[in-house]
Amino acid sequence: MPGGDSVDAAAASEAAGRAGEGAGPVGASGHSEHAAGSVVLELRDVSKSFGPVTALRSGSLTVRAGSIHALVGENGAGKSTLVKIVAGVHRRDGGTFELHGQPVDFASTAESKAAGVAVIYQEPTLFPDLSVMENIFMGRHLLGRGRRIDRAAMHAETQRIFDRLGVRIDPRRPAEGLSIADQQIIEIAKAISLDASLLVMDEPTAALSGVEVDRLFAVARSLRDEGRALVFISHRFDEVFALCDMVTVMRDGDYISTEAVADTSVDKLVAAMVGREVSDLFPKTPAELGDPVLQVRDLSSTGQFHDISFEVRAGEIVALAGLVGAGRSEVARAVFGVDGYDTGEVAIDGKPVPARNPSAAIRAGMGFIPEDRRKQGLVIDASVSRNVAGAIRRTLSRAGLLTAARENAAAATWASRLEVKTSALDMAAATMSGGNQQKVVIAKWLATRPRLLIIDEPTRGIDVGTKAEVHRLLSSLAGEGLAILMISSELPEVLGMADRVLVMCEGGITAELDRAEATAEAVMHAATHAAAHSATGASTHATTYSGEGTR
């Protein structure tokens, strides 16, 4: 069984006595009174199947009070299923599930919350038209005389929690318009108001800037110091080593190992996650560069970017690097015609491409893989074949009719090349792992046989093994003469894959670096140059860059 020492009888008895405590506002001291080091969550050999598909064979996890416990593994390792069992979304088929030493089997999320479990997802689900404090107390509003909602008490309690967390959010403002970071803080405040003893944070930093990540980590550490137990799920190893005390690895639905973070390394974690050593995460091979494919001249868009000029040659991978908000994605969207621009010109093979016209960009030979694959890159409820054939439907149809057979034939070629792990082409994209979803989006655009592929955050939210596969694919495509414009917030990915790096800061290009001269220091200096950050400030923002190979 993972987790090391078993809790002694006295601690177990005390923990069991608390397992059924009801939810309510945290006490005046602001601290959860759980014995430091006592076992809060214990999962042993938990299994779960969905029809013939086994999602979890032997999931085990031991989390103690006063600790932050990382849960890592490739997409499809069973992490999400394990979390959903703890959250009451799914019921396990077998194994042991204990909370504070007492066996539990949640039949709903309400039961899980009432027992002191809070799950904070990558994309919080707040009610946008309600105020911040109403979202925090949704379903359990504080009542005053005549059983009327006591807004003054809700405001005071919300403000007190925010003061403890060190954040400035108006409890009365609507949730609509809040940043992802602030929405996550509200979810944490909700957990504190419930006096949750166990908080599960599922990829909470994927959409955050470096400063926002620092603030979230400060809040997480304060919750740990209060004696709460936290589970932190992330694909970013630098965050695991910066924040967590223990780390559990899962692979293919099985528990693999649990170690103290101080006693392991990135290489050891990667080997445990994928069952082998990933010796070449960035398999970049030299490619013979051809003529310029993409030419961007003096592109400007008020408030977004200014005076952007660069080329991408056949066989070349050019990376747009910079901090969150530097304007990288905005430039990519303008080049492809999703957004407009005020001045400048975009050309493919020397021929101008009309502005704000994605159809013209596709006809000119561009493919665009957006940052948010689920919302912008896929028809999430459609099949793999329909998604892959989506951009070439017109060429596949005959007399205006498109048959499933033609869709499947077109999709099969690319799905096979990209090794999309799906039992059938008619499987819905929504049911696939993040890594396979990304492969489907890439396959869709490769089916158009583009001259230029623009790919925004190619490996965001996918596991280390699939990252290596995507990198190998990009290198292979460049070797075949495809021009690639890559936007990435992961500095190791930029340095490992790019032939040339264009660094952006505050909407402008501040440096152009060849592969040989592109170092972490050079990129970060250029990324913070225009804002004249101090060395300390640059270090803070550098957390926006993350990925394997950093420690």
C-alpha positions in Angstrom: 0.0 0.0 0.0 1.4 3.5 -0.9 1.8 6.3 1.6 4.3 4.8 4.1 3.4 4.7 7.8 -0.1 3.8 8.9 -1.7 6.3 11.3 -1.7 5.3 14.9 -4.9 4.2 16.7 -5.4 7.4 18.5 -5.1 9.5 15.4 -7.3 7.2 13.4 -10.0 7.3 16.1 -9.8 11.1 16.1 -9.9 11.3 12.3 -12.8 8.9 12.1 -14.8 11.0 14.6 -14.5 13.9 12.2 -15.3 12.1 9.0 -19.0 12.9 9.2 -18.8 16.5 10.2 -21.3 18.7 8.4 -20.3 21.6 6.2 -20.3 25.1 7.6 -18.3 28.3 7.8 -14.8 27.9 9.0 -14.3 28.8 12.7 -13.2 32.2 13.9 -9.6 31.1 14.1 -9.6 30.5 10.4 -8.0 27.1 10.8 -9.1 23.6 10.1 -8.4 21.5 13.1 -7.0 18.3 11.6 -4.0 16.7 13.2 -0.9 17.4 11.1 0.3 14.2 9.5 -2.9 12.2 10.0 -4.2 10.4 7.0 -7.1 12.4 5.4 -7.6 10.4 2.2 -6.9 6.7 1.7 -7.6 4.9 -1.6 -6.3 1.3 -2.1 -6.6 -0.8 -5.2 -9.7 1.2 -6.4 -11.1 0.0 -9.8 -13.6 1.5 -12.2 -14.9 0.3 -15.6 -17.2 1.9 -18.1 -18.7 -1.0 -20.1 -15.9 -3.0 -21.6 -13.4 -0.1 -21.0 -11.3 -0.3 -17.8 -10.4 3.2 -16.8 -8.9 2.3 -13.4 -7.5 -1.1 -12.4 -5.6 -0.5 -9.2 -5.7 3.2 -8.1 -4.1 4.0 -4.8 -3.4 7.3 -3.1 -2.6 8.3 0.5 -2.9 12.0 1.4 -2.0 13.4 4.8 -3.1 16.6 6.6 -0.7 19.5 6.2 0.7 18.3 2.9 0.5 19.0 -0.8 0.4 15.7 -2.7 1.1 15.7 -6.5 -0.7 13.1 -8.7 1.0 12.7 -12.0 0.7 10.4 -15.0 0.1 10.4 -18.7 -3.3 11.2 -20.2 -5.4 8.0 -19.8 -3.4 7.0 -16.6 -6.6 7.1 -14.5 -6.0 10.3 -12.6 -9.3 12.0 -13.6 -11.3 8.8 -12.9 -9.7 8.6 -9.4 -10.5 12.2 -8.7 -14.1 11.8 -9.9 -14.6 8.9 -7.5 -13.3 11.1 -4.6 -15.6 13.9 -5.8 -18.7 11.7 -6.0 -19.1 11.9 -9.7 -18.4 8.1 -10.1 -18.8 5.2 -7.7 -15.9 2.8 -7.6 -16.4 -0.9 -8.7 -13.9 -2.2 -6.1 -11.1 -1.4 -3.7 -11.0 0.7 -0.5 -12.0 4.3 -0.1 -11.6 6.0 3.3 -11.8 9.6 4.5 -10.3 10.4 7.9 -10.1 6.6 8.6 -13.8 6.0 7.9 -15.0 4.0 4.9 -17.0 6.1 2.5 -18.8 5.6 -0.9 -20.2 8.9 -2.2 -23.3 8.6 -4.4 -23.2 12.2 -5.4 -21.1 15.4 -5.4 -23.2 16.8 -2.7 -22.2 13.9 -0.4 -18.6 14.5 -1.2 -18.8 18.2 -0.4 -20.7 17.6 2.8 -17.8 15.3 3.9 -15.3 18.1 3.4 -14.0 17.4 -0.1 -13.6 20.3 -2.6 -12.4 19.8 -6.2 -11.1 22.8 -8.1 -11.0 22.2 -11.9 -8.9 23.8 -14.6 -12.0 25.7 -15.8 -14.2 26.8 -12.9 -17.9 26.7 -13.3 -19.4 29.8 -11.7 -22.8 31.4 -12.4 -21.7 34.5 -14.3 -24.9 36.6 -13.6 -24.6 36.1 -9.8 -22.3 38.0 -7.5 -19.0 36.5 -6.1 -20.5 36.0 -2.7 -23.6 34.4 -4.1 -21.5 31.9 -6.0 -19.5 31.1 -2.8 -22.7 30.4 -0.8 -24.8 28.9 -3.6 -27.3 26.4 -2.2 -26.5 27.3 1.4 -27.1 31.0 1.7 -26.7 32.5 5.1 -30.2 33.3 6.5 -31.3 36.0 8.9 -34.6 37.0 10.4 -37.6 35.5 8.8 -35.3 33.1 7.0 -34.4 35.8 4.5 -31.0 35.7 2.8 -28.6 37.7 5.0 -26.5 39.5 2.3 -24.6 41.5 4.9 -23.5 38.3 6.7 -22.5 36.7 3.3 -20.5 39.8 2.4 -18.7 39.9 5.7 -17.9 36.2 5.6 -16.7 36.4 2.0 -14.5 39.5 2.8 -13.0 37.7 5.8 -12.0 34.8 3.6 -10.5 37.0 1.0 -8.6 38.9 3.6 -7.1 35.6 4.8 -6.2 34.6 1.3 -4.6 38.0 0.6 -6.7 38.8 -2.5 -8.7 41.8 -3.5 -12.0 40.9 -5.1 -15.3 42.8 -4.4 -17.7 40.2 -3.0 -20.6 42.1 -4.6 -19.3 42.2 -8.2 -20.8 39.8 -10.8 -18.7 36.7 -11.5 -18.9 37.5 -15.2 -15.7 39.0 -16.6 -13.4 37.6 -13.8 -10.1 36.1 -15.0 -9.6 32.3 -14.7 -7.2 33.0 -11.8 -9.9 35.0 -9.9 -12.5 32.3 -10.6 -10.2 29.7 -9.1 -9.7 31.8 -6.0 -13.4 32.0 -5.6 -13.6 28.2 -5.8 -10.9 28.0 -3.1 -12.9 30.5 -1.0 -16.0 28.3 -1.4 -13.9 25.3 -0.2 -12.8 27.3 2.9 -16.3 28.4 3.6 -17.3 24.8 3.7 -14.3 24.0 5.9 -13.1 21.5 3.4 -10.3 19.3 4.8 -9.3 17.9 1.4 -8.8 20.1 -1.7 -8.1 18.6 -5.1 -6.7 21.0 -7.7 -6.9 19.6 -11.2 -4.5 21.4 -13.7 -5.2 24.7 -12.0 -2.4 26.7 -13.6 -2.9 25.8 -17.3 -4.4 29.2 -18.2 -2.6 31.4 -15.6 0.3 33.8 -16.0 3.4 33.6 -13.9 2.2 36.2 -11.4 -1.2 34.4 -11.1 0.6 31.1 -10.6 2.7 32.6 -7.7 -0.5 33.9 -6.0 -2.2 30.5 -6.4 0.8 28.7 -4.9 0.9 31.2 -2.0 -2.8 30.4 -1.2 -2.1 26.6 -1.5 0.8 26.8 0.9 -1.3 28.8 3.4 -4.0 26.1 3.2 -1.4 23.4 3.8 0.0 25.3 6.8 -3.6 25.4 8.3 -3.5 21.6 8.3 -5.6 20.9 5.2 -4.7 18.2 2.7 -4.2 19.1 -0.9 -4.0 17.0 -4.1 -2.3 18.8 -7.0 -2.6 17.4 -10.5 -0.3 18.9 -13.1 1.8 18.0 -16.2 4.3 20.7 -15.3 7.1 19.2 -13.4 8.6 22.5 -12.3 5.4 23.2 -10.5 5.4 19.8 -8.8 8.9 20.4 -7.5 8.2 24.0 -6.5 5.0 23.3 -4.6 4.5 19.7 -3.5 5.7 17.5 -0.7 4.9 14.0 -2.0 4.2 12.7 -5.5 2.2 9.6 -6.6 2.7 8.3 -10.2 -0.1 6.4 -12.1 0.2 4.6 -15.4 -2.4 2.8 -17.5 -5.0 2.7 -14.7 -2.5 1.4 -12.1 -0.7 2.8 -9.1 3.1 2.9 -9.7 4.9 4.6 -6.9 4.8 7.3 -4.1 7.9 9.3 -3.1 8.9 12.4 -1.3 9.4 15.1 -3.9 12.8 15.8 -2.4 13.9 12.2 -3.1 13.0 12.0 -6.8 13.9 13.8 -10.1 12.2 14.7 -13.4 13.9 11.8 -15.1 12.7 9.3 -12.5 9.2 10.6 -12.7 9.1 10.5 -16.5 10.4 6.9 -16.5 7.7 5.9 -14.0 5.0 7.6 -15.9 5.7 6.1 -19.3 7.3 2.8 -18.3 10.5 3.7 -20.1 13.1 6.4 -20.2 12.1 9.3 -22.6 15.7 10.1 -23.5 14.7 12.4 -26.4 11.8 14.7 -25.4 12.7 17.1 -28.1 13.7 15.0 -31.1 14.6 17.9 -33.4 16.5 16.9 -36.5 18.2 19.4 -38.8 16.1 20.2 -41.9 17.2 21.7 -45.2 15.5 25.1 -45.4 13.8 26.1 -48.6 12.4 29.4 -49.8 10.2 31.6 -47.6 6.6 30.3 -47.4 5.1 32.9 -45.0 6.0 36.5 -45.2 4.6 39.0 -42.7 5.3 42.7 -43.2 4.7 45.6 -40.8 1.6 44.0 -39.2 -0.1 46.2 -36.6 -3.3 46.0 -34.7 -4.2 48.8 -32.2 -3.8 47.6 -28.6 -2.7 44.1 -29.7 0.7 44.2 -31.5 2.7 46.6 -33.7 5.3 46.5 -36.5 5.5 42.7 -36.8 7.7 41.5 -39.6 9.1 38.0 -40.1 9.4 35.0 -42.5 9.0 31.3 -42.1 10.9 29.2 -44.6 10.0 25.7 -46.0 11.3 23.1 -43.5 11.8 25.6 -40.7 10.2 25.7 -37.2 9.9 29.3 -36.0 8.8 29.8 -32.4 6.9 32.9 -31.2 8.0 33.2 -27.6 7.2 35.6 -24.8 5.2 36.0 -21.6 1.5 35.6 -21.4 -0.1 38.8 -22.8 2.8 39.6 -25.1 0.6 39.3 -28.2 1.8 36.0 -29.7 -1.6 34.3 -30.1 -3.0 37.6 -31.4 -0.4 37.7 -34.2 -1.1 34.1 -35.1 -4.9 34.7 -35.3 -4.3 37.8 -37.5 -2.0 35.9 -39.8 -4.6 33.2 -40.3 -7.4 35.7 -40.7 -9.4 34.9 -37.6 -8.8 38.5 -36.4 -8.2 41.6 -38.4 -5.3 44.0 -38.4 -5.0 47.7 -39.1 -1.9 47.8 -41.3 0.6 45.5 -42.9 0.5 42.5 -45.2 0.5 38.7 -45.0 1.7 36.6 -48.0 2.1 32.9 -48.8 4.8 32.1 -51.4 4.9 35.8 -52.3 1.1 36.1 -52.9 -0.9 38.4 -50.6 -3.6 36.7 -48.4 -6.7 38.8 -47.7 -7.2 40.0 -44.2 -9.9 38.6 -41.9 -10.6 35.7 -44.3 -9.7 32.2 -42.9 -11.2 30.5 -46.0 -8.7 32.4 -48.2 -5.9 31.5 -45.8 -6.8 27.8 -46.1 -6.9 28.0 -49.9 -3.5 29.7 -49.8 -2.1 26.8 -47.9 -2.4 27.6 -44.2 -3.5 25.4 -41.4 -4.2 26.7 -37.9 -4.2 24.7 -34.7 -5.6 27.0 -31.9 -4.6 27.1 -28.3 -8.0 25.8 -27.0 -8.4 22.6 -28.9 -11.7 21.7 -27.2 -13.5 24.9 -27.9 -11.8 26.1 -31.1 -10.1 23.1 -32.7 -12.8 20.4 -32.4 -16.5 19.7 -32.8 -16.3 18.0 -29.5 -19.4 15.8 -29.8 -18.6 14.8 -33.4 -16.7 11.7 -34.4 -13.0 11.4 -35.1 -13.6 11.0 -38.8 -15.9 13.9 -39.0 -13.4 16.1 -37.2 -10.5 15.0 -39.3 -12.4 15.5 -42.5 -13.9 18.8 -41.3 -11.6 21.1 -43.2 -11.7 19.2 -46.5 -15.4 18.3 -46.7 -15.9 20.3 -49.9 -13.2 18.3 -51.7 -14.6 15.0 -50.5 -18.2 15.6 -51.5 -19.7 14.5 -54.8 -22.6 16.4 -56.2 -23.0 18.1 -52.9 -23.2 14.8 -51.0 -20.7 13.5 -48.5 -20.8 9.9 -47.3 -19.5 8.5 -44.1 -17.4 6.1 -46.1 -15.5 9.0 -47.8 -15.0 10.7 -44.4 -13.7 7.5 -42.8 -11.3 6.8 -45.7 -9.9 10.4 -45.6 -9.6 10.3 -41.8 -8.1 6.8 -41.6 -4.8 7.8 -43.3 -4.1 10.6 -40.9 -5.4 8.9 -37.8 -3.0 6.0 -38.6 0.0 8.2 -39.2 -0.5 10.2 -36.0 -1.3 7.0 -34.0 -4.6 8.3 -32.7 -5.5 5.9 -30.0 -9.2 5.2 -30.7 -11.0 2.0 -31.2 -13.1 3.4 -34.0 -13.2 6.4 -36.2 -16.8 7.0 -35.1 -15.8 7.6 -31.5 -16.8 11.0 -30.3 -13.8 13.4 -29.7 -15.2 14.3 -26.3 -14.4 10.8 -25.0 -10.8 10.9 -25.9 -7.8 12.0 -23.8 -6.3 15.4 -24.3 -3.3 14.0 -26.2 -5.5 12.2 -28.6 -7.7 15.2 -29.1 -4.6 17.2 -30.0 -3.6 14.6 -32.5 -7.1 14.7 -34.1 -6.8 18.5 -34.5 -3.3 18.2 -36.1 -4.7 15.4 -38.4 -7.5 17.7 -39.5 -5.2 20.3 -40.7 -2.6 18.0 -42.2 -5.4 16.5 -44.3 -5.6 19.9 -46.1 -1.9 19.4 -47.1 -0.9 22.9 -46.0 2.3 24.8 -46.9 2.3 26.5 -43.5 1.1 25.0 -40.2 0.5 27.5 -37.3 0.3 25.7 -34.0 -0.5 27.5 -30.8 0.6 25.7 -27.6 1.1 22.3 -29.3 1.5 20.3 -26.0 -0.5 22.2 -23.5 -2.3 19.9 -21.0 -0.9 16.6 -22.5 1.4 14.1 -20.9 5.1 13.8 -21.4 4.9 10.7 -23.6 2.5 12.3 -26.0 4.6 15.5 -25.9 7.5 13.5 -27.3 5.2 12.1 -30.0 4.0 15.5 -31.0 7.5 16.9 -31.1 8.7 14.0 -33.2 5.8 14.6 -35.6 6.6 18.3 -36.0 10.3 17.5 -36.6 9.2 15.0 -39.3 6.9 17.4 -41.0 9.5 20.1 -41.1 11.9 17.5 -42.6 9.3 17.0 -45.4 9.4 20.7 -46.1 6.4 22.0 -44.1 6.9 25.5 -42.7 5.8 25.7 -39.0 5.0 28.7 -36.9 4.8 27.5 -33.2 3.6 29.5 -30.2 4.6 28.0 -26.9 4.7 29.1 -23.2 7.0 26.3 -22.4 10.6 27.5 -22.6 12.2 24.0 -22.9 9.9 23.3 -25.9 10.8 26.6 -27.6 14.6 25.9 -27.1 14.3 22.3 -28.0 12.2 22.5 -31.2 12.8 25.9 -32.9 15.2 26.6 -35.6 14.7 30.3 -34.9 13.0 32.1 -32.0 11.1 35.4 -32.3 10.7 36.9 -28.8 7.7 39.2 -28.2 7.1 41.7 -25.4 4.2 44.1 -25.1 3.1 43.6 -28.7 6.4 43.9 -30.4 9.3 41.6 -31.5 12.2 42.4 -29.2 14.7 39.7 -30.4 15.3 37.2 -33.2 17.5 34.4 -32.1 19.0 31.5 -34.1 18.9 28.1 -32.6 22.5 28.3 -31.5 22.1 31.6 -29.7 18.6 30.9 -28.2 19.3 30.3 -24.5 16.9 30.5 -21.6 18.6 33.7 -20.4 18.6 35.3 -23.8 14.9 34.6 -24.3 13.8 35.8 -20.9 15.9 39.0 -21.2 14.2 39.8 -24.5 10.7 38.7 -23.1 11.0 41.2 -20.3 13.2 43.9 -22.0 10.5 46.4 -23.1 9.0 46.5 -19.6 12.5 46.9 -18.1 11.9 44.3 -15.4 14.5 43.7 -12.7 16.2 40.4 -12.4 13.7 39.5 -9.6 10.7 40.4 -11.7 12.0 38.4 -14.6 12.4 35.4 -12.3 8.8 35.7 -11.2 7.4 35.9 -14.7 9.6 33.0 -15.8 7.2 30.7 -14.1 4.9 31.3 -17.1 7.5 29.1 -18.9 7.4 25.5 -17.8 7.9 22.0 -18.9 10.2 19.0 -18.7 13.9 19.6 -18.3 13.5 22.4 -15.7 14.0 22.0 -12.0 
